[in-house]
Amino acid sequence: MKEKIPIPSPVDIQIRDLLIENHILDNPRIVRCGNTSNKIFEGSWGLRYQPYITFCGRWECRVCRSKLIEKQRKHHFSNNIEFINLRKGKILLLTLTVPHCIQDSLSSIHKRFKRSLSEMKGGWGWKKLKKITSCEFHYDTLEITHTDNGKHLHNHITYGVLNPDVSNKTIKDILFDTWSYYTSKMGFRKLSKKGIDVTETLYGSHSGSRGDKTIEELTKEKGTLEYWEKEYLNTFPKKTSQEIGKEIMKINRTFKGSRKGRIWKNTVKVI
């Protein structure tokens, strides 16, 4: 059965159109998003035109991002349900943060964070962790919020394991040692154990997990892209619309091209 296409929220449409109108979004595909086109059918009756709405499918577009997020959430949920019910596995949520200076730019933090993450996953600590927990899969969810200390970039790793006997404390200790090493290597300040969290979650997404959030949930978190998009519609007491527009453009530039939600599965080599 063909999957039903969700109807875009009027607020999401209003935000997209306003950002296009003020040139915060200028990608040609996004500019055409929401326009009506015609499908042409030819038969004995002649030509028939059927109008339909086109969508850009770009992550920068709030309307299409909402659809992409929901599709991703359903994919993750299905994967997690199968893993728990059929494989009898357990799902953990690993949270990684980095300490940085308030004056550090988002692009600099993001670049070094991604490099730390990439190198950590190729290192001995992560490999040891996957081995002792019998890790079957994981996927990343990078988020940016705003705190009193400036921008807060963090990663929620949804982590599926078949060995439930390894304690969360042991996992946290190994994760802290390896994450500390690679973040320090990338020039971040000394990491506190408070910057690492390991918690068990029932099904990952759709169950209270912080790993997968809806557009509505993200909008409520200060500093997210969704938060700034909503504030662009409102009268914000501390920032002008131009300043908010710059925040939106900065976040879109920083995360452009990033893989979002890919499930990395461990494969066993058959000899």
Protein Blocks (a to p, Z undefined) as FASTA:
>chain_A
ZZddddddfklmmmmmmmmmnomaccfklmmgoiacddddddfkopadddddddehiakl
mklmmmmmmmmmmmmmmmmmmmmmmnopacddddddddddfklcfklmmmmmmmmmmmmm
mmmklmmmmmmnopabdcddddddddfkopadddddddddfblkbcfklmmmmmmmmmmm
mmmmnopacddfklpccdddfklpanopakbccfklmmmpghiaklmmmmmmpccfkbcf
klmmmmmmmmmmmmgoiaehiacddddddZZ
